[in-house]
Amino acid sequence: MGPDTPCPGELESIVGSSYSDVLSSDDFTAYNGYAVTAQQKCQAHLPRHFKTLIKIPGFNHQEIGTKFMDLIDEGFKNYPLFQQTQNLHEFLTCLS
């Protein structure tokens, strides 16, 4: 394994064998398969996944990836207003 490759159990050695709260994480592979009640992936990493999907031929990948990229862009654009108003209905309406 390289210096940037997580060793098995690396996350476990930091936070224990399981986590009973919501674990917010990026795409670091140490989080894969970790015993957690709920996990929230960093939304800033989503565009990379959909940009990759757009490049895969077949199965409407380009259309699906583009739609999700549009939703992500709208979400990031409107999130500051949601932070001010805390109006979830208004925020979700702007994404539809």
Secondary structure, DSSP 4 states (H G I P E B T S, - for coil): --TTSPPTTHHHHHH-S-EEEEEEE-S-GGGTT--EEEEEE-GGGHHHHHHHHHHS-STTHHHHHHHHHHHHHHHHHHHHHHHHH--HHHHHHHT-
